[in-house]
Amino acid sequence: METVDVIIPVYKPDRGFVTLVEKLEAQTVPVNRIIIMNTEQKYLDRLLYGTTLERTYHNIMVKHLSKREFDHGHTRNQGVKLSQADVFIMMTQDAIPADEYLVERLLAGLRDERTAAAYARQLPDGRSGEIERYTRQFNYPEESRVKTKADLPRLGIKTFFCSNVCAAYKREVFDALGGFVNRAIFNEDMLYAAKAVNADYNIAYVAEARVYHSHNYTYRQQFHRNFDLGVSQADHPEVFGAYPSESEGIRLMKNTVAHLKEKGMKNEIPRVILQSGFKYAGYLCGKQYRRLPRRLVIAMSSNKEYWN
């Protein structure tokens, strides 16, 4: 049987992270090792104080790093180097498995020899409003699919969509393709997927593999997040130049407005428009970051350490 490790970058974890570990330990396919790439030791120590997490589970490995050392690509690559498993699953600390079949179903999504990665469906949690719930449905529908290079004319940038919130990777293919980009402010998962697709591998979306994961970002947070998104696209025109993402954002906004009208929630429409405006403004500024003063770039970014 294939061995499976789970790699989780962690920063200021809350009690939900303990739930995540406990859910991983209860999977039908056992997890060989949980590798925690933890930024700033004091926060994890504070969470674990008084718990039995480390004493109960002996397959947990923690690697501490400073906030200055963290990078979306490099930190994950370092986590992979600590793994000897045939398959590794990348997760974020706020993704909670919906059931005990998550690992089993992600492995099933990797069965085809040409599939490089398989990512899970993200479900909204109980705190999500209608806009966030619809956004999850838009990006993570009920039907599974396998995306290949042949889908590029029709799907465009969505062909490369593969979220590291919860995604499984074949180690052999990952090593052959050179892993994630070593310096990334954002989008390391899509950049890897683009590399895989262009090398004639497939990306599988496995709707049966499910995690609870959603955010209720403020307008300010949306701006900062999309600024970093724009920076990542500006830095990688070889991927995003040929397949721009603006049309997908417009489609999401239009579909969300139509959905709210259908649900009789027209009072939420101004919020969608405002949210979309902040997203687009952040994205445009990020795309043009080289023309902006450095101090302004750092102020606009959600990842301040990246610019050091």
DAJOVEN-V736019 format. One record per run of one state. SS is the DSSP state (A for helix, B for strand, O for the rest). FROM is the first residue (numbers start at 1). TO is the last residue. If there is no record, write none. Layout:
ss & from & to
SS & FROM & TO
SS & FROM & TO
This chain:
ss & from & to
O & 1 & 3
B & 4 & 11
O & 12 & 14
A & 15 & 24
O & 25 & 32
B & 33 & 39
O & 40 & 40
A & 41 & 48
O & 49 & 52
A & 53 & 56
O & 57 & 59
B & 60 & 65
O & 66 & 73
A & 74 & 81
O & 82 & 86
B & 87 & 92
O & 93 & 95
B & 96 & 97
O & 98 & 101
A & 102 & 109
O & 110 & 114
B & 115 & 123
O & 124 & 129
A & 130 & 139
O & 140 & 144
B & 145 & 147
O & 148 & 148
A & 149 & 160
O & 161 & 165
B & 166 & 170
A & 171 & 177
O & 178 & 187
A & 188 & 198
O & 199 & 201
B & 202 & 212
O & 213 & 218
A & 219 & 235
O & 236 & 236
A & 237 & 240
O & 241 & 245
A & 246 & 262
O & 263 & 265
A & 266 & 287
O & 288 & 288
A & 289 & 291
O & 292 & 293
A & 294 & 300
O & 301 & 303
A & 304 & 307
O & 308 & 308
